[in-house]
Amino acid sequence: MILDPTSEKKFTSRELLARPTGLSGQTIGLLDISKARGDIFLNQLESRLTAAGAKVLRFRKPTFTKPAPVDLRHEIATKCTLVIEALAD
C-alpha cells in the first residue's frame, strides 16, 4: 500500500508498476524540490546513473513549500521512465 503524504483522508489502493530489469536505456528524471543541498545529492546520483547507462534529465520545483506545478509534473511524466526525488536538507 502506498500512502499519500498530502493529507490523505481515505486510503487509496494503487497498483505498483513492475520494476525495470536494469538502468541501461532508461530515461530517469531527477527532481530537485528546491531544499538546501538536494542538488549535491542529485549530482552524485546523476554521475552513477549515467555510468550505469541511463539518460538523466534534471527538473526543479520552484519552491519546496508547494506541490510541483501541473506542467512540470506533466513534463516529467511524458519524458521519463523513472523518477527520483531529492528530499535533502
C-alpha positions as a Markdown table, in Angstrom:
| # | Residue | x | y | z |
|---|---|---|---|---|
| 1 | Met | 0.0 | 0.0 | 0.0 |
| 2 | Ile | 1.2 | 3.5 | -0.8 |
| 3 | Leu | 0.2 | 6.4 | 1.4 |
| 4 | Asp | -0.1 | 9.9 | 0.0 |
| 5 | Pro | 1.6 | 12.3 | 2.5 |
| 6 | Thr | -0.6 | 15.2 | 1.3 |
| 7 | Ser | -3.4 | 14.9 | 3.9 |
| 8 | Glu | -4.9 | 11.7 | 2.6 |
| 9 | Lys | -8.3 | 11.2 | 4.4 |
| 10 | Lys | -9.1 | 7.8 | 2.9 |
| 11 | Phe | -6.7 | 5.1 | 1.9 |
| 12 | Thr | -6.5 | 4.6 | -1.9 |
| 13 | Ser | -5.3 | 1.4 | -3.4 |
| 14 | Arg | -2.8 | 1.8 | -6.2 |
| 15 | Glu | -1.2 | -0.9 | -8.3 |
| 16 | Leu | 2.5 | -0.8 | -8.3 |
| 17 | Leu | 4.3 | -0.8 | -11.7 |
| 18 | Ala | 6.8 | -3.5 | -12.5 |
| 19 | Arg | 10.4 | -2.6 | -11.7 |
| 20 | Pro | 12.8 | -2.3 | -14.6 |
| 21 | Thr | 15.3 | -5.1 | -15.0 |
| 22 | Gly | 18.1 | -2.6 | -15.4 |
| 23 | Leu | 19.0 | 1.1 | -15.7 |
| 24 | Ser | 20.6 | 1.0 | -19.2 |
| 25 | Gly | 18.4 | 2.7 | -21.7 |
| 26 | Gln | 16.1 | 4.2 | -19.1 |
| 27 | Thr | 15.3 | 7.9 | -19.0 |
| 28 | Ile | 15.5 | 8.9 | -15.3 |
| 29 | Gly | 14.1 | 12.2 | -14.1 |
| 30 | Leu | 15.8 | 13.7 | -11.1 |
| 31 | Leu | 13.5 | 16.1 | -9.3 |
| 32 | Asp | 15.1 | 18.7 | -7.0 |
| 33 | Ile | 12.4 | 20.0 | -4.7 |
| 34 | Ser | 14.5 | 23.2 | -4.0 |
| 35 | Lys | 15.6 | 22.3 | -0.5 |
| 36 | Ala | 19.2 | 23.1 | 0.6 |
| 37 | Arg | 21.8 | 20.6 | -0.7 |
| 38 | Gly | 19.4 | 18.5 | -2.6 |
| 39 | Asp | 21.4 | 19.3 | -5.8 |
| 40 | Ile | 24.5 | 17.9 | -4.2 |
| 41 | Phe | 22.9 | 14.5 | -3.7 |
| 42 | Leu | 21.4 | 14.6 | -7.2 |
| 43 | Asn | 24.8 | 15.5 | -8.8 |
| 44 | Gln | 26.3 | 12.4 | -7.3 |
| 45 | Leu | 23.3 | 10.3 | -8.3 |
| 46 | Glu | 23.4 | 11.6 | -11.8 |
| 47 | Ser | 27.0 | 10.5 | -12.2 |
| 48 | Arg | 26.2 | 7.0 | -11.0 |
| 49 | Leu | 23.1 | 6.7 | -13.2 |
| 50 | Thr | 24.9 | 7.9 | -16.3 |
| 51 | Ala | 27.7 | 5.5 | -15.7 |
| 52 | Ala | 25.1 | 2.7 | -15.5 |
| 53 | Gly | 23.9 | 3.6 | -19.0 |
| 54 | Ala | 20.8 | 5.7 | -18.1 |
| 55 | Lys | 19.9 | 9.0 | -19.7 |
| 56 | Val | 19.3 | 11.6 | -16.9 |
| 57 | Leu | 17.0 | 14.7 | -17.1 |
| 58 | Arg | 17.0 | 17.3 | -14.3 |
| 59 | Phe | 14.0 | 19.1 | -13.0 |
| 60 | Arg | 13.5 | 21.6 | -10.2 |
| 61 | Lys | 10.4 | 22.7 | -8.3 |
| 62 | Pro | 10.0 | 26.5 | -7.9 |
| 63 | Thr | 9.7 | 26.0 | -4.1 |
| 64 | Phe | 9.6 | 23.1 | -1.7 |
| 65 | Thr | 6.6 | 24.5 | 0.1 |
| 66 | Lys | 4.1 | 23.7 | -2.6 |
| 67 | Pro | 3.5 | 20.7 | -4.8 |
| 68 | Ala | 5.1 | 20.7 | -8.2 |
| 69 | Pro | 3.2 | 22.7 | -10.8 |
| 70 | Val | 1.0 | 20.6 | -13.2 |
| 71 | Asp | 3.0 | 21.5 | -16.2 |
| 72 | Leu | 6.2 | 20.3 | -14.5 |
| 73 | Arg | 4.6 | 17.0 | -13.5 |
| 74 | His | 3.3 | 16.5 | -17.0 |
| 75 | Glu | 6.7 | 17.2 | -18.5 |
| 76 | Ile | 8.3 | 14.7 | -16.1 |
| 77 | Ala | 5.6 | 12.1 | -16.8 |
| 78 | Thr | 6.0 | 12.3 | -20.6 |
| 79 | Lys | 9.8 | 12.4 | -20.8 |
| 80 | Cys | 10.9 | 10.0 | -18.1 |
| 81 | Thr | 10.5 | 6.2 | -17.5 |
| 82 | Leu | 11.7 | 6.6 | -13.9 |
| 83 | Val | 11.8 | 9.5 | -11.4 |
| 84 | Ile | 13.9 | 10.1 | -8.3 |
| 85 | Glu | 13.0 | 13.0 | -6.0 |
| 86 | Ala | 15.6 | 14.6 | -3.7 |
| 87 | Leu | 14.5 | 15.4 | -0.1 |
| 88 | Ala | 17.7 | 16.6 | 1.4 |
| 89 | Asp | 18.3 | 19.4 | 3.8 |
